[in-house]
Amino acid sequence: MCIKPFPSASLVGDYSLAAVLSACSNHLVEDLIFTPRRLIVRDVTCDAEIRPYGLAMLPMPGAPSTSWSSYRARIQAAIEGADLRVCIAFWLFGLINNIFYVIILSAALDLVGPAIPKATVLLASIIPGLATKIIVPYIIHLVPYSLRVLIFAALSTCGMLVVALSPSGADPTSVSSKIAGIVLANISSGAGEVNFLALTHFYGTQSLAAWGSGTGAAGLVGAGAYALATTVIGFSVHATLLASTVIPLGMLISFFGLLPLGPLRTTKAQNSKYTRLASDDEDIASDDNDHIPEATSLLSQRHGRVSPAYDRAKPQPLHQPASTLRTQLLRTRALLIPYMLPLFLVYVAEYSINQGVSPTLLFPLPSTPFTHFRAFYPTYSAIYQLGVFLSRSSLPFLRVKTLYLPTLLQVANLLALTLHALWPFIPSVYFVFGIVFWEGLLGGLVYVSTFAAIREEVAEAEREFCLGAVTVSDSAGICVAGLVGVVLEQGLCEWQVRQGRGWCREL
């Protein structure tokens, strides 16, 4: 008989019953006893290794285990094991932390006017956040989580107030004040991403899935709300931005009123000089397992897959506190190849498409559903955001194990669309819609899969720092893409004009 401690499935490193069973390609379970404290499994045979991830992945289509009943059972297991308060709180964190970035990009033309390149606003929205993500992971542990959230809310509110109250027009004084407000809001967003991804360490896989879904929803909600307020309802740009300053209150309510803070308090107690005594149940479990080798124990986490690149490069134990700068820099170096590089490359590719190539993907109006060339770009953006939202919401059910494969596919998207902008070969705009949707799916999938891989493959003691440190990759990729996009859009448009396709001048 195998007895293993089995706490609540919402905690980090736990296994749900569905995860144990679905990990086996074939299994025989003659007797199961499930209690809130432990899982007792008798006479279980299993040919597959147990996943160290909290939720089992869906089978590949065409596999012997593929059927609607298996999909339905695994989806139900993912939903039933979730803490609703945790999921809602992290979904709101992702939404609120990213929504200002989307609103500012949606308002770029209205904020700086047509004479100033839109990439100026993009860079102002990215560079401060990039600098923040480079610095913050190494010092943020000095600030309690509660104080961090208060700081983020204050910075976001102040930044949007500065933007909203700046004078209209594109004169240097007005533009400078708006850029200053954008910088404040972006610092908050960059530090917030580091903070909340690190916070998922304490709340399990469900929190990471909810965060990813919330960040994906920010694109749809932010762009949609701005268009609705300014176009349909008829609010002015300043009134719309001023109304958005109340959004950070949702972050405070989510953290202090909705999120269960027990895991944070428990961690703080464990970090103090406190010796935890095993309960009677744990003593029984320990005694029953004394004869079971750790390597063959059913729920042993030693079965987990560890990234070879990270394992080779990770810092060896040092005779100094784990929070020292040297140790953290070594950890960051170990994260570079397996996690940071694919995330960086996928963001370079997709934002180069969005900022540099998409404005030139134009077709003759009679062959499209549009009446103005200006309608192409926002339509592409909306379709892209839909793909991002769906893929970032898919983590409980789907995750790629090889991060470089979707990254290479994203680079292929960039090459294909760039070639079409130069020498048109795609017959219809509807095919471009499909490619842009696919682009969003790939980008969102790499984002959530990267952080899911860190949760699965990085040791628990290093996980909180690593989740925050890797966030620099997406901002660095967007920053590089912003610079590339300025050159790419201008070059492609000039080429098209020389070829007799001057539609990009009519936007």
DASUL-V488079 format. One line per field, one symbol per residue. ss: DSSP state (H for helix, E for strand, C for the rest). psi: psi as a letter, one per 20 degrees, with the letter a starting at -180 (. if undefined). Layout:
ss->???
psi->???
This chain:
ss->CEEEECCCCCCCCCCCHHHHHHCCCCEECCEEEECCCEEEEECCEECCCCCCCCCCCCCCCCCCCCCHHHHHHHHHHHHHCCCHHHHHHHHHHHHHHHHHHHHHHHCHHHHHCCCCCHHHHHHHHHHHHHHHHHHHCCCHHHCCHHHHHHHHHHHHHHHHHHHHHCCCCCCHHHHHHHHHHHHHHHHHHHHHHHHHHHHHHHCHHHHHHHHHHHHHHHHHHHHHHHHHHHHHHCCCHHHHHHHHHHCHHHHHHHHHHHCCCHHHHHHHHHHCCCCCCCCHHHHHHHHHCCCCCHHHCCCCHHHCCCCHHHHHHCCCCCCCCCCCHHHHHHHHHHHHHHHHHHHHHHHHHHHHHHHHHHHHCCCCHHHCCCCCCHHHHHHHHHHHHHHHHHHHCCCCCCCCCCHHHHHHHHHHHHHHHHHHHHCCCCCCHHHHHHHHHHHHHHHHHHHHHHHHHHHHHCCHHHHHHHHHHCCHHHHHHHHHHHHHHHHHHHHHHHHHHHCCCHHHHHC
psi->pppqpnaqiiqpjrpqghhggiiphpqoohppoprhhrpppplppphqqppiqhpqqqqqpiqhjprhhggghhghhhghjqohggggghghggghhihhgggghhjghhgirihpqhhghghhigghhghghhgghiihiipqgghghgggggggggghggghiqqrrkqhgghghghghhgghhgggghhggghhhhihijahhhggggghghhhhggggggggggghgghjqrgghghghiiihihhggggghhgppjghghgghhhirnpoppqrgghggggghjhipphhipgjpiiiqppphgghhiqpqpqlrqijqggghhhgghhigghggghhghhhgghhhgghhggijmqrphhjrjqiqhiigghgggggghggggghijjgiippqhohhghghhghhgggghghhhgnpiphqhhhhggghghghggghghghhghhhghhipqhhiggghhhhiihghhgghgghgghhgggggghghghghjjmkhiij.
